[in-house]
Amino acid sequence: MKKFHIGYRILKTALGAGLSIGIAQYCHLDFFSSAGILTILCIQPTKRKSIHAVYTRVMATLIGIVMSVAFFELLGYHPWILGLMVLFFLPILVMIKVTPGFVSSVVIILHIFSTAHFTWGLLINELLLMLIGFGTALAVNMYMPDIQIKLDEYRLKIEELFSKIFKEITKYLRNGDTSWDGKELVEADTIINKGKALAYQDVENHLTRHENLYYQYFDIRERQLEIIERVLPKITNLPVIVEQAELVADFMEELSENVHSGNTTQKYRSKLEDVRIEFAKLPLPTTHEKFLAMASLYQFIEEMDRYLVIKKDFKGIRPSYRRLARKLKDRKQGSSQN
């Protein structure tokens, strides 16, 4: 059983429905409770989706009003006429891509059908219900909770996990430690997916912005994680620990201590090139096992270069975001010490 929880969307739905019904009732509109239904149908998780929901529902409802007048006034207010109208109405909504507005349009159509007599007063009443219902939904949905802190929490967690993974690789290269269970790989994948979903939601909540540094960041980490998962079997199944492994271990140790959201691609690609040069200076393998170990290490170096290149065009998270992240980290450390 899920834990009882009242989120922002539930709160906005309840507030919006009550507010729209109250306004419609205050205006002495017929079918005033329907304003609440129209509001509920338009509450969406993001601003862009909310605006699109209002658009589809307004278009569908206006078409529904026109078709209702045409069918009912010409053919009569009979149930089979209502069914006939819906038969033509739905394909039109599909054709102009406003199908999500069908349910809200039916609310207004049934008002016209139940009165059995169309008047200008009824038309004004229904238009006001639409204005209040849809307008209230749009108004309450313009407020979205700040997800910046949560994005930074995900970012910090991913960097912590990547650092841990690199440290485990370093331990193996230095002393052949195989006790690591690799759980950080699974956890990193989960956090990256959550981070990308939340960052996409942030994009949807900014009407004039079509990109998000956090979404780019999580996408980069996802591609980097794929490289790590691909290369791990090569590095953790060395037949023997050779002298060259220490060079790679030193590089991985330094990299593990500098996993962050900035762009240091050029710096670490340069250090990796130094590793290649030192690698070439060491004695050639004398046994088949050493040859295989050196080949795996060289492949690992090439893959780590690809890992670094992925981030070369990333702008990096702005300093103000980093300060916020440091505050979050300090807060966590403070709470763990208490």
Number of C-alpha atoms within 10 A of each C-alpha: 3 4 5 6 7 8 8 14 17 13 11 21 21 14 17 29 23 17 20 28 25 17 19 23 15 10 13 11 19 14 16 23 19 23 33 27 19 31 32 24 21 29 27 20 15 21 24 18 16 23 20 15 21 25 17 21 25 21 18 26 25 17 16 25 20 11 17 24 19 13 16 20 13 9 11 16 19 14 11 10 16 18 11 12 17 18 11 11 18 15 12 15 19 12 9 11 13 20 18 19 23 21 16 25 22 16 18 24 23 14 17 21 19 11 11 14 13 15 12 8 9 16 14 12 19 26 17 18 28 24 18 23 30 30 20 26 31 21 14 20 25 14 13 15 10 9 13 15 13 15 21 21 16 21 22 20 16 25 19 17 22 24 22 18 22 21 19 22 23 23 18 21 27 17 11 15 13 13 9 12 8 12 10 17 18 10 13 22 17 12 19 23 15 15 24 20 13 19 24 18 18 25 20 20 21 14 12 9 10 10 14 15 15 24 21 18 22 24 17 16 23 18 14 21 18 13 16 19 12 12 19 13 12 17 18 16 14 21 15 15 18 17 17 22 22 16 18 22 20 15 18 23 17 16 17 22 15 14 19 19 21 16 17 16 18 13 10 19 18 12 15 21 13 14 18 17 11 12 20 11 10 10 9 11 15 8 9 10 15 19 16 16 24 23 15 20 23 19 15 21 19 14 17 19 17 15 21 18 16 15 22 14 9 17 13 18 16 11 10 9 14 17 11 14 20 14 12 17 15 12 11 11 11 10 9 8 6 5
